[in-house]
């Protein structure tokens, strides 16, 4: 099975991020494209962090993109929990296990096969694979950099192959890409001799713990709600750091909090609410500082695509044709490169339509359904067939 073998080859390439290891993936894909005579462009806006655009152009007509990211989350502390080697795709029944299998090397493999099929059939328009670096750590070297430098390719529509299942495969057609706001709160009290703790009061670590508990009830404002129903998620306690030594009562503790943003949230409004919330939940005499992450993860806005956009219609109809059922519209639980393709680049972008489940991503024993990989190839081929039809009104609507 071609798509399964391609997934196996991609999983075998270590592209964990942090680490900036997308070059092996890029080299493999460029070799694959070159062997087939496909036009390929390597766009490296940060040294050692390649982005790729691989295109089959059949002539006049709409230009469609299929997009995936080259990096994966790191194995991290979960290595001992893996039942198989994370870099050897292991098939057990209908499940294929491996790092990146669901997020999102399986989808990239399906896109590769779909591009080959597109190239083999006469017709209109162009199909590109837009493959990015650094998505798992804020896209600063990937889609964000492409948008900021005007290097997003000219496309009339784009489909990102992030896993669209949570509990069930192909659970939804995701038209909302959540954003993210990551920050640390530094809590400052009085450092001193721990033998005098009864005189020093509660230490910074204890106060910070209370603040994290309070953040569980924080509800930031959505100033202008979007069309797809969704709400922000507040995740306190992503990081905790503090303490000096045994015998020292801590005077400083930093705690990390992330907010999964939804369309219609204003950065200045949310930051003002965070500041007011922290100030109101700290005891008198305790100082604080808020440090926002100095990257795309400090504030990556959410974006939303209208369900009547041609690329959304083509995706919905293709999924229904292949799966034999209607796939509902929903908001993706996480952030994706749609923030930059749609929000900054102006390319109509489907946030997520891909094989796998986000619920098994970023942890041990990540897997993808073998049958889903086959379905993904058929869905991507069908989207291209329906979208890439020479219609002047559609072809003129794309980003330039």
ROMAR-295432 format. One record per residue (C-alpha): residue in one letter; x, y, z. Coordinates in Angstrom, 2 decimals. Layout:
BEGIN
<drenza aa="A" X="X" Y="Y" Z="Z"/>
...
END
This chain:
BEGIN
<drenza aa="X" X="0.00" Y="0.00" Z="0.00"/>
<drenza aa="X" X="1.73" Y="3.13" Z="-1.28"/>
<drenza aa="X" X="0.39" Y="5.58" Z="1.31"/>
<drenza aa="X" X="1.31" Y="3.27" Z="4.20"/>
<drenza aa="X" X="4.86" Y="2.79" Z="2.91"/>
<drenza aa="X" X="5.32" Y="6.54" Z="2.49"/>
<drenza aa="X" X="4.06" Y="7.06" Z="6.04"/>
<drenza aa="X" X="6.59" Y="4.46" Z="7.21"/>
<drenza aa="X" X="9.43" Y="6.31" Z="5.49"/>
<drenza aa="X" X="8.39" Y="9.69" Z="6.90"/>
<drenza aa="X" X="7.99" Y="8.38" Z="10.47"/>
<drenza aa="X" X="11.54" Y="6.97" Z="10.29"/>
<drenza aa="X" X="12.89" Y="10.53" Z="9.86"/>
<drenza aa="X" X="13.46" Y="12.31" Z="13.18"/>
<drenza aa="X" X="11.91" Y="15.78" Z="12.94"/>
<drenza aa="X" X="11.26" Y="16.54" Z="16.61"/>
<drenza aa="X" X="10.75" Y="20.17" Z="17.55"/>
<drenza aa="X" X="12.22" Y="21.82" Z="19.64"/>
<drenza aa="X" X="15.34" Y="20.74" Z="17.86"/>
<drenza aa="X" X="14.92" Y="22.18" Z="14.39"/>
<drenza aa="X" X="15.25" Y="18.85" Z="12.63"/>
<drenza aa="X" X="13.08" Y="19.34" Z="9.53"/>
<drenza aa="X" X="15.98" Y="19.06" Z="7.08"/>
<drenza aa="X" X="15.78" Y="15.26" Z="6.81"/>
<drenza aa="X" X="12.09" Y="15.50" Z="5.93"/>
<drenza aa="X" X="12.80" Y="18.23" Z="3.38"/>
<drenza aa="X" X="15.59" Y="16.25" Z="1.74"/>
<drenza aa="X" X="13.39" Y="13.16" Z="1.41"/>
<drenza aa="X" X="10.47" Y="15.10" Z="-0.07"/>
<drenza aa="X" X="12.67" Y="17.02" Z="-2.50"/>
<drenza aa="X" X="14.16" Y="13.74" Z="-3.69"/>
<drenza aa="X" X="10.68" Y="12.27" Z="-4.08"/>
<drenza aa="X" X="9.48" Y="15.31" Z="-6.06"/>
<drenza aa="X" X="12.58" Y="15.39" Z="-8.26"/>
<drenza aa="X" X="12.22" Y="11.72" Z="-9.18"/>
<drenza aa="X" X="8.74" Y="12.51" Z="-10.52"/>
<drenza aa="X" X="9.61" Y="15.73" Z="-12.28"/>
<drenza aa="X" X="7.46" Y="17.86" Z="-9.98"/>
<drenza aa="X" X="8.38" Y="21.52" Z="-9.54"/>
<drenza aa="X" X="9.76" Y="22.01" Z="-6.03"/>
<drenza aa="X" X="10.86" Y="25.11" Z="-4.14"/>
<drenza aa="X" X="12.76" Y="25.15" Z="-0.85"/>
<drenza aa="X" X="12.12" Y="28.32" Z="1.15"/>
<drenza aa="X" X="14.48" Y="28.64" Z="4.11"/>
<drenza aa="X" X="13.83" Y="31.90" Z="5.95"/>
<drenza aa="X" X="15.69" Y="30.77" Z="9.06"/>
<drenza aa="X" X="18.90" Y="28.83" Z="8.64"/>
<drenza aa="X" X="18.33" Y="25.10" Z="8.73"/>
<drenza aa="X" X="14.52" Y="25.39" Z="8.88"/>
<drenza aa="X" X="13.19" Y="24.55" Z="5.39"/>
<drenza aa="X" X="9.68" Y="25.03" Z="4.01"/>
<drenza aa="X" X="8.70" Y="23.33" Z="0.75"/>
<drenza aa="X" X="6.25" Y="24.02" Z="-2.06"/>
<drenza aa="X" X="5.83" Y="21.11" Z="-4.50"/>
<drenza aa="X" X="3.53" Y="21.85" Z="-7.44"/>
<drenza aa="X" X="1.86" Y="20.15" Z="-10.37"/>
<drenza aa="X" X="0.49" Y="22.83" Z="-12.73"/>
<drenza aa="X" X="-1.90" Y="21.53" Z="-15.38"/>
<drenza aa="X" X="-2.70" Y="24.98" Z="-16.79"/>
<drenza aa="X" X="-5.26" Y="27.74" Z="-16.28"/>
<drenza aa="X" X="-7.72" Y="27.33" Z="-13.45"/>
<drenza aa="X" X="-7.91" Y="27.50" Z="-9.66"/>
<drenza aa="X" X="-4.81" Y="26.78" Z="-7.61"/>
<drenza aa="X" X="-5.32" Y="24.52" Z="-4.59"/>
<drenza aa="X" X="-2.90" Y="23.81" Z="-1.77"/>
<drenza aa="X" X="-2.67" Y="20.83" Z="0.56"/>
<drenza aa="X" X="-0.64" Y="21.66" Z="3.64"/>
<drenza aa="X" X="1.15" Y="19.80" Z="6.40"/>
<drenza aa="X" X="3.99" Y="20.51" Z="8.81"/>
<drenza aa="X" X="7.33" Y="18.73" Z="8.67"/>
<drenza aa="X" X="8.02" Y="18.76" Z="12.42"/>
<drenza aa="X" X="6.63" Y="16.68" Z="15.28"/>
<drenza aa="X" X="6.35" Y="17.23" Z="18.98"/>
<drenza aa="X" X="9.27" Y="15.70" Z="20.95"/>
<drenza aa="X" X="9.05" Y="12.25" Z="22.51"/>
<drenza aa="X" X="9.88" Y="13.95" Z="25.79"/>
<drenza aa="X" X="9.26" Y="12.19" Z="29.08"/>
<drenza aa="X" X="6.95" Y="9.62" Z="27.48"/>
<drenza aa="X" X="9.67" Y="7.39" Z="25.90"/>
<drenza aa="X" X="9.28" Y="4.63" Z="28.48"/>
<drenza aa="X" X="5.53" Y="4.54" Z="27.83"/>
<drenza aa="X" X="5.86" Y="3.71" Z="24.14"/>
<drenza aa="X" X="5.08" Y="0.07" Z="23.36"/>
<drenza aa="X" X="7.00" Y="0.28" Z="20.07"/>
<drenza aa="X" X="9.96" Y="2.19" Z="18.64"/>
<drenza aa="X" X="8.55" Y="5.70" Z="17.89"/>
<drenza aa="X" X="10.58" Y="5.86" Z="14.65"/>
<drenza aa="X" X="9.48" Y="2.48" Z="13.26"/>
<drenza aa="X" X="5.90" Y="2.51" Z="11.97"/>
<drenza aa="X" X="4.33" Y="-0.57" Z="13.53"/>
<drenza aa="X" X="1.02" Y="-1.86" Z="12.19"/>
<drenza aa="X" X="-1.35" Y="-3.70" Z="14.51"/>
<drenza aa="X" X="-4.64" Y="-4.47" Z="12.81"/>
<drenza aa="X" X="-5.96" Y="-1.20" Z="11.37"/>
<drenza aa="X" X="-3.71" Y="0.99" Z="13.51"/>
<drenza aa="X" X="-0.22" Y="2.18" Z="12.58"/>
<drenza aa="X" X="1.89" Y="3.40" Z="15.52"/>
<drenza aa="X" X="4.75" Y="5.89" Z="15.29"/>
<drenza aa="X" X="5.81" Y="9.42" Z="16.20"/>
<drenza aa="X" X="4.00" Y="11.82" Z="13.87"/>
<drenza aa="X" X="1.76" Y="9.11" Z="12.41"/>
<drenza aa="X" X="-1.36" Y="11.14" Z="13.17"/>
<drenza aa="X" X="0.23" Y="14.61" Z="13.53"/>
<drenza aa="X" X="0.86" Y="14.68" Z="10.69"/>
<drenza aa="X" X="3.11" Y="12.49" Z="8.59"/>
<drenza aa="X" X="0.26" Y="10.19" Z="7.60"/>
<drenza aa="X" X="-1.58" Y="13.15" Z="6.10"/>
<drenza aa="X" X="1.54" Y="14.28" Z="4.22"/>
<drenza aa="X" X="1.92" Y="10.78" Z="2.77"/>
<drenza aa="X" X="-1.72" Y="10.88" Z="1.62"/>
<drenza aa="X" X="-1.14" Y="14.28" Z="0.02"/>
<drenza aa="X" X="1.88" Y="12.92" Z="-1.84"/>
<drenza aa="X" X="-0.17" Y="10.12" Z="-3.37"/>
<drenza aa="X" X="-3.00" Y="12.53" Z="-4.20"/>
<drenza aa="X" X="-0.51" Y="14.80" Z="-5.99"/>
<drenza aa="X" X="0.71" Y="11.88" Z="-8.08"/>
<drenza aa="X" X="-2.86" Y="11.07" Z="-9.06"/>
<drenza aa="X" X="-3.52" Y="14.71" Z="-9.92"/>
<drenza aa="X" X="-0.48" Y="14.75" Z="-12.18"/>
<drenza aa="X" X="-1.62" Y="11.62" Z="-14.02"/>
<drenza aa="X" X="-5.05" Y="12.97" Z="-15.04"/>
<drenza aa="X" X="-5.52" Y="15.75" Z="-17.64"/>
<drenza aa="X" X="-7.47" Y="18.73" Z="-16.34"/>
<drenza aa="X" X="-7.36" Y="22.32" Z="-15.15"/>
<drenza aa="X" X="-5.56" Y="24.24" Z="-12.45"/>
<drenza aa="X" X="-2.67" Y="23.49" Z="-10.15"/>
<drenza aa="X" X="-2.17" Y="21.50" Z="-6.96"/>
<drenza aa="X" X="0.61" Y="22.32" Z="-4.51"/>
<drenza aa="X" X="1.88" Y="20.65" Z="-1.38"/>
<drenza aa="X" X="2.76" Y="23.44" Z="1.07"/>
<drenza aa="X" X="4.94" Y="21.83" Z="3.75"/>
<drenza aa="X" X="6.07" Y="23.96" Z="6.64"/>
<drenza aa="X" X="8.66" Y="24.02" Z="9.39"/>
<drenza aa="X" X="8.19" Y="24.84" Z="13.07"/>
<drenza aa="X" X="4.40" Y="24.50" Z="13.36"/>
<drenza aa="X" X="4.71" Y="22.65" Z="16.66"/>
<drenza aa="X" X="6.52" Y="25.60" Z="18.29"/>
<drenza aa="X" X="4.64" Y="28.63" Z="16.97"/>
<drenza aa="X" X="5.55" Y="28.65" Z="13.24"/>
<drenza aa="X" X="8.18" Y="31.39" Z="13.58"/>
<drenza aa="X" X="10.39" Y="29.62" Z="11.02"/>
<drenza aa="X" X="7.43" Y="28.31" Z="9.03"/>
<drenza aa="X" X="4.04" Y="29.70" Z="8.05"/>
<drenza aa="X" X="4.49" Y="32.84" Z="10.14"/>
<drenza aa="X" X="7.77" Y="33.64" Z="8.40"/>
<drenza aa="X" X="6.25" Y="32.86" Z="5.00"/>
<drenza aa="X" X="3.43" Y="35.31" Z="5.69"/>
<drenza aa="X" X="5.67" Y="38.05" Z="7.05"/>
<drenza aa="X" X="7.98" Y="37.90" Z="4.01"/>
<drenza aa="X" X="5.32" Y="37.54" Z="1.33"/>
<drenza aa="X" X="6.38" Y="33.97" Z="0.51"/>
<drenza aa="X" X="3.00" Y="32.27" Z="0.82"/>
<drenza aa="X" X="2.35" Y="30.84" Z="-2.66"/>
<drenza aa="X" X="-0.49" Y="32.22" Z="-4.76"/>
<drenza aa="X" X="-3.43" Y="29.94" Z="-3.99"/>
<drenza aa="X" X="-7.20" Y="30.12" Z="-4.32"/>
<drenza aa="X" X="-7.77" Y="27.69" Z="-1.48"/>
<drenza aa="X" X="-5.85" Y="25.55" Z="1.00"/>
<drenza aa="X" X="-6.66" Y="22.45" Z="3.05"/>
<drenza aa="X" X="-4.55" Y="21.61" Z="6.09"/>
<drenza aa="X" X="-4.34" Y="17.91" Z="6.90"/>
<drenza aa="X" X="-4.29" Y="18.17" Z="10.68"/>
<drenza aa="X" X="-6.10" Y="15.17" Z="12.26"/>
<drenza aa="X" X="-9.82" Y="15.88" Z="12.20"/>
<drenza aa="X" X="-10.78" Y="13.24" Z="14.72"/>
<drenza aa="X" X="-10.96" Y="13.58" Z="18.48"/>
<drenza aa="X" X="-12.90" Y="10.47" Z="19.53"/>
<drenza aa="X" X="-13.94" Y="9.25" Z="16.08"/>
<drenza aa="X" X="-12.12" Y="9.45" Z="12.71"/>
<drenza aa="X" X="-13.19" Y="12.27" Z="10.38"/>
<drenza aa="X" X="-15.23" Y="13.72" Z="13.23"/>
<drenza aa="X" X="-15.57" Y="17.21" Z="11.74"/>
<drenza aa="X" X="-14.56" Y="19.59" Z="9.01"/>
<drenza aa="X" X="-12.74" Y="22.19" Z="11.08"/>
<drenza aa="X" X="-13.11" Y="25.74" Z="9.82"/>
<drenza aa="X" X="-11.86" Y="27.49" Z="12.98"/>
<drenza aa="X" X="-8.22" Y="27.42" Z="14.00"/>
<drenza aa="X" X="-7.83" Y="28.37" Z="17.62"/>
<drenza aa="X" X="-5.07" Y="30.74" Z="18.55"/>
<drenza aa="X" X="-2.91" Y="30.72" Z="21.64"/>
<drenza aa="X" X="-1.65" Y="33.15" Z="24.26"/>
<drenza aa="X" X="1.24" Y="31.86" Z="26.39"/>
<drenza aa="X" X="2.62" Y="33.71" Z="29.40"/>
<drenza aa="X" X="4.33" Y="33.28" Z="32.74"/>
<drenza aa="X" X="3.42" Y="35.03" Z="35.97"/>
<drenza aa="X" X="6.36" Y="35.71" Z="38.25"/>
<drenza aa="X" X="5.19" Y="35.85" Z="41.87"/>
<drenza aa="X" X="7.52" Y="37.78" Z="44.20"/>
<drenza aa="X" X="7.50" Y="37.54" Z="48.02"/>
<drenza aa="X" X="10.29" Y="37.67" Z="50.62"/>
<drenza aa="X" X="13.18" Y="35.22" Z="50.47"/>
<drenza aa="X" X="14.70" Y="34.30" Z="53.81"/>
<drenza aa="X" X="15.80" Y="31.64" Z="56.30"/>
<drenza aa="X" X="13.27" Y="28.81" Z="56.30"/>
<drenza aa="X" X="13.67" Y="28.49" Z="60.05"/>
<drenza aa="X" X="11.80" Y="31.80" Z="60.27"/>
<drenza aa="X" X="9.01" Y="30.84" Z="57.87"/>
<drenza aa="X" X="6.37" Y="31.63" Z="60.51"/>
<drenza aa="X" X="7.56" Y="35.24" Z="60.42"/>
<drenza aa="X" X="8.08" Y="35.54" Z="56.65"/>
<drenza aa="X" X="4.55" Y="34.57" Z="55.65"/>
<drenza aa="X" X="3.52" Y="32.31" Z="52.78"/>
<drenza aa="X" X="6.31" Y="31.81" Z="50.28"/>
<drenza aa="X" X="6.17" Y="32.56" Z="46.56"/>
<drenza aa="X" X="5.60" Y="28.93" Z="45.59"/>
<drenza aa="X" X="2.56" Y="28.59" Z="47.83"/>
<drenza aa="X" X="1.09" Y="31.86" Z="46.60"/>
<drenza aa="X" X="1.73" Y="30.85" Z="42.99"/>
<drenza aa="X" X="-0.08" Y="27.57" Z="43.62"/>
<drenza aa="X" X="-3.11" Y="29.49" Z="44.84"/>
<drenza aa="X" X="-2.96" Y="31.65" Z="41.73"/>
<drenza aa="X" X="-2.93" Y="28.61" Z="39.46"/>
<drenza aa="X" X="-6.01" Y="27.26" Z="41.21"/>
<drenza aa="X" X="-7.70" Y="30.61" Z="40.71"/>
<drenza aa="X" X="-6.88" Y="30.59" Z="36.98"/>
<drenza aa="X" X="-9.04" Y="27.49" Z="36.56"/>
<drenza aa="X" X="-12.03" Y="29.82" Z="36.85"/>
<drenza aa="X" X="-10.67" Y="32.60" Z="34.60"/>
<drenza aa="X" X="-12.97" Y="33.44" Z="31.68"/>
<drenza aa="X" X="-11.45" Y="35.91" Z="29.19"/>
<drenza aa="X" X="-13.77" Y="37.98" Z="27.01"/>
<drenza aa="X" X="-14.67" Y="37.09" Z="23.43"/>
<drenza aa="X" X="-15.33" Y="40.58" Z="22.07"/>
<drenza aa="X" X="-16.81" Y="39.54" Z="18.71"/>
<drenza aa="X" X="-17.90" Y="35.87" Z="18.61"/>
<drenza aa="X" X="-17.57" Y="34.05" Z="15.28"/>
<drenza aa="X" X="-20.11" Y="32.01" Z="13.34"/>
<drenza aa="X" X="-18.90" Y="28.60" Z="14.60"/>
<drenza aa="X" X="-19.74" Y="28.09" Z="18.27"/>
<drenza aa="X" X="-16.64" Y="27.71" Z="20.43"/>
<drenza aa="X" X="-15.15" Y="29.04" Z="23.67"/>
<drenza aa="X" X="-11.60" Y="29.75" Z="24.88"/>
<drenza aa="X" X="-9.82" Y="27.24" Z="27.08"/>
<drenza aa="X" X="-7.59" Y="28.36" Z="29.96"/>
<drenza aa="X" X="-4.77" Y="25.94" Z="30.87"/>
<drenza aa="X" X="-2.87" Y="26.90" Z="34.05"/>
<drenza aa="X" X="0.23" Y="25.12" Z="35.30"/>
<drenza aa="X" X="1.92" Y="24.38" Z="31.98"/>
<drenza aa="X" X="5.24" Y="25.25" Z="33.64"/>
<drenza aa="X" X="6.25" Y="25.81" Z="37.26"/>
<drenza aa="X" X="9.70" Y="26.91" Z="38.42"/>
<drenza aa="X" X="11.07" Y="28.28" Z="41.67"/>
<drenza aa="X" X="13.02" Y="27.60" Z="44.80"/>
<drenza aa="X" X="16.66" Y="28.28" Z="45.71"/>
<drenza aa="X" X="17.93" Y="25.60" Z="48.09"/>
<drenza aa="X" X="16.96" Y="23.61" Z="51.14"/>
<drenza aa="X" X="16.83" Y="25.97" Z="54.09"/>
<drenza aa="X" X="15.77" Y="28.94" Z="51.96"/>
<drenza aa="X" X="12.17" Y="30.19" Z="52.01"/>
<drenza aa="X" X="11.41" Y="30.92" Z="48.29"/>
<drenza aa="X" X="10.90" Y="34.53" Z="47.32"/>
<drenza aa="X" X="10.17" Y="33.95" Z="43.61"/>
<drenza aa="X" X="8.13" Y="31.46" Z="41.61"/>
<drenza aa="X" X="7.15" Y="31.49" Z="37.94"/>
<drenza aa="X" X="4.09" Y="29.69" Z="36.63"/>
<drenza aa="X" X="3.09" Y="29.24" Z="33.00"/>
<drenza aa="X" X="-0.45" Y="29.63" Z="31.69"/>
<drenza aa="X" X="-1.80" Y="29.25" Z="28.17"/>
<drenza aa="X" X="-5.12" Y="30.38" Z="26.75"/>
<drenza aa="X" X="-6.49" Y="28.68" Z="23.64"/>
<drenza aa="X" X="-8.01" Y="31.61" Z="21.80"/>
<drenza aa="X" X="-11.14" Y="31.67" Z="19.62"/>
<drenza aa="X" X="-12.12" Y="34.12" Z="16.86"/>
<drenza aa="X" X="-13.12" Y="37.56" Z="18.05"/>
<drenza aa="X" X="-10.73" Y="37.91" Z="21.01"/>
<drenza aa="X" X="-8.80" Y="41.17" Z="21.29"/>
<drenza aa="X" X="-5.21" Y="41.02" Z="22.51"/>
<drenza aa="X" X="-5.24" Y="44.24" Z="24.55"/>
<drenza aa="X" X="-8.56" Y="43.35" Z="26.17"/>
<drenza aa="X" X="-7.34" Y="39.89" Z="27.16"/>
<drenza aa="X" X="-4.01" Y="41.18" Z="28.47"/>
<drenza aa="X" X="-5.77" Y="43.81" Z="30.57"/>
<drenza aa="X" X="-8.06" Y="41.12" Z="32.01"/>
<drenza aa="X" X="-5.09" Y="38.88" Z="32.81"/>
<drenza aa="X" X="-3.34" Y="41.69" Z="34.66"/>
<drenza aa="X" X="-6.47" Y="42.59" Z="36.63"/>
<drenza aa="X" X="-7.13" Y="38.93" Z="37.47"/>
<drenza aa="X" X="-3.59" Y="38.34" Z="38.75"/>
<drenza aa="X" X="-3.61" Y="41.53" Z="40.79"/>
<drenza aa="X" X="-6.98" Y="40.70" Z="42.40"/>
<drenza aa="X" X="-5.95" Y="37.15" Z="43.31"/>
<drenza aa="X" X="-2.67" Y="37.90" Z="45.05"/>
<drenza aa="X" X="-2.46" Y="38.78" Z="48.77"/>
<drenza aa="X" X="-1.51" Y="42.27" Z="49.86"/>
<drenza aa="X" X="2.24" Y="42.83" Z="49.81"/>
<drenza aa="X" X="2.92" Y="40.24" Z="47.08"/>
<drenza aa="X" X="4.39" Y="41.63" Z="43.85"/>
<drenza aa="X" X="4.18" Y="40.12" Z="40.37"/>
<drenza aa="X" X="5.36" Y="40.45" Z="36.79"/>
<drenza aa="X" X="3.72" Y="39.00" Z="33.68"/>
<drenza aa="X" X="6.04" Y="37.78" Z="30.92"/>
<drenza aa="X" X="4.46" Y="37.02" Z="27.53"/>
<drenza aa="X" X="6.31" Y="34.51" Z="25.34"/>
<drenza aa="X" X="8.42" Y="36.35" Z="22.77"/>
<drenza aa="X" X="7.37" Y="34.29" Z="19.76"/>
<drenza aa="X" X="4.25" Y="33.45" Z="17.81"/>
<drenza aa="X" X="2.99" Y="31.64" Z="20.89"/>
<drenza aa="X" X="2.81" Y="34.91" Z="22.84"/>
<drenza aa="X" X="-0.27" Y="35.81" Z="20.79"/>
<drenza aa="X" X="-1.34" Y="33.75" Z="17.81"/>
<drenza aa="X" X="-4.85" Y="34.90" Z="16.87"/>
<drenza aa="X" X="-7.65" Y="32.50" Z="16.00"/>
<drenza aa="X" X="-9.13" Y="32.53" Z="12.49"/>
<drenza aa="X" X="-12.34" Y="31.30" Z="10.89"/>
<drenza aa="X" X="-13.32" Y="30.36" Z="7.33"/>
<drenza aa="X" X="-16.88" Y="30.82" Z="6.11"/>
<drenza aa="X" X="-18.64" Y="27.51" Z="5.33"/>
<drenza aa="X" X="-19.72" Y="28.81" Z="1.89"/>
<drenza aa="X" X="-16.17" Y="29.47" Z="0.67"/>
<drenza aa="X" X="-15.46" Y="27.33" Z="-2.43"/>
<drenza aa="X" X="-12.65" Y="25.38" Z="-0.77"/>
<drenza aa="X" X="-14.88" Y="24.59" Z="2.24"/>
<drenza aa="X" X="-17.67" Y="23.44" Z="-0.05"/>
<drenza aa="X" X="-15.28" Y="21.26" Z="-2.07"/>
<drenza aa="X" X="-13.85" Y="19.73" Z="1.13"/>
<drenza aa="X" X="-17.28" Y="19.02" Z="2.58"/>
<drenza aa="X" X="-18.56" Y="17.43" Z="-0.64"/>
<drenza aa="X" X="-15.41" Y="15.36" Z="-1.10"/>
<drenza aa="X" X="-15.56" Y="14.02" Z="2.46"/>
<drenza aa="X" X="-19.23" Y="13.14" Z="2.04"/>
<drenza aa="X" X="-18.56" Y="11.37" Z="-1.26"/>
<drenza aa="X" X="-15.69" Y="9.25" Z="0.12"/>
<drenza aa="X" X="-17.06" Y="8.57" Z="3.61"/>
<drenza aa="X" X="-20.70" Y="8.22" Z="2.64"/>
<drenza aa="X" X="-21.90" Y="10.59" Z="5.35"/>
<drenza aa="X" X="-22.08" Y="14.28" Z="6.16"/>
<drenza aa="X" X="-19.13" Y="15.65" Z="8.11"/>
<drenza aa="X" X="-20.23" Y="18.52" Z="10.42"/>
<drenza aa="X" X="-18.47" Y="21.86" Z="10.70"/>
<drenza aa="X" X="-16.63" Y="22.57" Z="13.96"/>
<drenza aa="X" X="-13.76" Y="24.44" Z="15.61"/>
<drenza aa="X" X="-10.38" Y="22.72" Z="15.84"/>
<drenza aa="X" X="-9.26" Y="22.31" Z="19.48"/>
<drenza aa="X" X="-5.74" Y="23.63" Z="18.82"/>
<drenza aa="X" X="-3.86" Y="26.15" Z="16.75"/>
<drenza aa="X" X="-2.69" Y="25.53" Z="13.19"/>
<drenza aa="X" X="-0.89" Y="27.29" Z="10.36"/>
<drenza aa="X" X="-4.30" Y="28.57" Z="9.24"/>
<drenza aa="X" X="-3.62" Y="31.60" Z="11.45"/>
<drenza aa="X" X="-0.97" Y="32.68" Z="8.97"/>
<drenza aa="X" X="-2.30" Y="31.28" Z="5.69"/>
<drenza aa="X" X="-5.80" Y="32.65" Z="6.22"/>
<drenza aa="X" X="-5.33" Y="35.42" Z="8.75"/>
<drenza aa="X" X="-2.14" Y="37.05" Z="7.46"/>
<drenza aa="X" X="-1.90" Y="35.60" Z="3.96"/>
<drenza aa="X" X="-5.54" Y="35.92" Z="2.94"/>
<drenza aa="X" X="-5.74" Y="32.40" Z="1.48"/>
<drenza aa="X" X="-9.13" Y="30.73" Z="2.16"/>
<drenza aa="X" X="-8.03" Y="27.87" Z="4.39"/>
<drenza aa="X" X="-9.72" Y="24.78" Z="5.83"/>
<drenza aa="X" X="-8.14" Y="24.39" Z="9.26"/>
<drenza aa="X" X="-8.30" Y="20.62" Z="9.52"/>
<drenza aa="X" X="-9.36" Y="17.73" Z="7.32"/>
<drenza aa="X" X="-6.99" Y="14.85" Z="7.88"/>
<drenza aa="X" X="-6.60" Y="11.26" Z="9.07"/>
<drenza aa="X" X="-6.03" Y="10.45" Z="12.72"/>
<drenza aa="X" X="-7.08" Y="11.76" Z="16.09"/>
<drenza aa="X" X="-5.73" Y="14.80" Z="17.92"/>
<drenza aa="X" X="-6.45" Y="12.90" Z="21.16"/>
<drenza aa="X" X="-3.50" Y="10.56" Z="20.48"/>
<drenza aa="X" X="-1.10" Y="13.28" Z="19.33"/>
<drenza aa="X" X="1.73" Y="14.69" Z="21.49"/>
<drenza aa="X" X="1.97" Y="11.56" Z="23.62"/>
<drenza aa="X" X="3.07" Y="7.94" Z="23.76"/>
<drenza aa="X" X="1.75" Y="5.37" Z="21.27"/>
<drenza aa="X" X="0.58" Y="7.92" Z="18.71"/>
<drenza aa="X" X="-1.23" Y="6.13" Z="15.89"/>
<drenza aa="X" X="-3.29" Y="6.59" Z="12.74"/>
<drenza aa="X" X="-5.88" Y="4.35" Z="11.14"/>
<drenza aa="X" X="-4.56" Y="2.51" Z="8.08"/>
<drenza aa="X" X="-7.98" Y="2.72" Z="6.48"/>
<drenza aa="X" X="-8.05" Y="6.45" Z="7.22"/>
<drenza aa="X" X="-4.84" Y="6.92" Z="5.23"/>
<drenza aa="X" X="-6.53" Y="5.36" Z="2.20"/>
<drenza aa="X" X="-9.61" Y="7.53" Z="2.73"/>
<drenza aa="X" X="-7.40" Y="10.62" Z="3.03"/>
<drenza aa="X" X="-5.85" Y="9.98" Z="-0.38"/>
<drenza aa="X" X="-9.31" Y="9.66" Z="-1.94"/>
<drenza aa="X" X="-10.61" Y="12.78" Z="-0.16"/>
<drenza aa="X" X="-7.66" Y="14.94" Z="-1.20"/>
<drenza aa="X" X="-7.89" Y="13.67" Z="-4.78"/>
<drenza aa="X" X="-11.62" Y="14.43" Z="-4.82"/>
<drenza aa="X" X="-11.16" Y="17.95" Z="-3.39"/>
<drenza aa="X" X="-8.67" Y="18.75" Z="-6.14"/>
<drenza aa="X" X="-10.99" Y="17.34" Z="-8.82"/>
<drenza aa="X" X="-13.93" Y="19.45" Z="-7.59"/>
<drenza aa="X" X="-11.97" Y="22.62" Z="-6.85"/>
<drenza aa="X" X="-9.54" Y="22.80" Z="-9.76"/>
<drenza aa="X" X="-12.10" Y="23.49" Z="-12.47"/>
<drenza aa="X" X="-11.50" Y="26.54" Z="-14.68"/>
<drenza aa="X" X="-14.17" Y="29.00" Z="-13.58"/>
<drenza aa="X" X="-13.16" Y="32.67" Z="-13.93"/>
<drenza aa="X" X="-15.09" Y="33.81" Z="-10.87"/>
<drenza aa="X" X="-13.31" Y="31.26" Z="-8.67"/>
<drenza aa="X" X="-9.87" Y="31.63" Z="-10.19"/>
<drenza aa="X" X="-9.94" Y="35.37" Z="-9.68"/>
<drenza aa="X" X="-10.91" Y="35.15" Z="-6.00"/>
<drenza aa="X" X="-7.64" Y="33.80" Z="-4.67"/>
<drenza aa="X" X="-4.81" Y="35.49" Z="-2.82"/>
<drenza aa="X" X="-1.98" Y="37.07" Z="-4.80"/>
END
